Amino acid sequence: MFKNCCGARTRRGTACLRKALPNGRCPNHGGLSTGPKTEVGRRAIARAQRKRWNRWRASIGR
């Protein structure tokens, strides 16, 4: 792998070759993501996650 590359796995299964940020990840793979900061944002994320899990559980028959 090249020096200073992200190194995360892509959908194809190969290593991402985009230049890494100081934290070691690229903007495509969570390098700039800090998550929700406000209580409203946290609730929105929690709601979306519950919706996804419920959809997944329904798809496998749980």
C-alpha positions in Angstrom: 0.0 0.0 0.0 1.1 3.5 -0.6 2.2 5.8 2.2 -0.3 8.3 3.6 -3.3 6.4 2.0 -6.5 5.8 3.8 -6.3 2.1 3.8 -10.0 1.5 4.5 -11.7 -1.3 2.5 -13.8 -0.3 -0.5 -16.9 -2.0 -1.7 -14.8 -4.0 -4.1 -12.7 -5.3 -1.3 -9.6 -3.4 -2.2 -7.8 -0.8 -0.1 -8.9 2.8 -0.6 -6.0 4.8 -2.1 -7.3 8.3 -1.3 -5.0 10.5 0.7 -5.5 10.1 4.4 -6.3 13.0 6.8 -4.2 13.4 10.0 -6.4 10.9 11.8 -5.6 8.2 9.3 -8.9 8.1 7.4 -10.1 9.8 4.2 -13.2 11.9 4.0 -15.0 9.0 2.3 -14.4 6.7 5.2 -15.3 8.6 8.3 -12.3 11.0 8.4 -14.5 14.1 8.9 -17.5 12.5 10.5 -18.0 13.5 14.1 -21.6 12.3 14.5 -24.6 14.3 15.7 -23.7 17.1 18.2 -27.2 18.2 19.3 -29.9 16.3 21.2 -32.2 16.8 18.2 -29.6 15.2 15.9 -29.0 12.3 18.3 -32.7 11.6 18.4 -32.9 11.7 14.6 -30.1 9.2 14.3 -31.7 6.9 16.9 -35.0 7.1 15.1 -33.4 6.3 11.8 -31.5 3.3 13.3 -34.6 1.9 14.9 -36.4 2.1 11.5 -33.5 0.3 9.8 -33.3 -2.4 12.4 -37.1 -3.0 12.3 -36.9 -3.2 8.5 -34.0 -5.7 8.8 -35.8 -7.8 11.4 -38.9 -8.0 9.3 -36.9 -9.1 6.3 -35.5 -12.1 8.1 -38.8 -13.0 9.7 -38.1 -12.0 13.3 
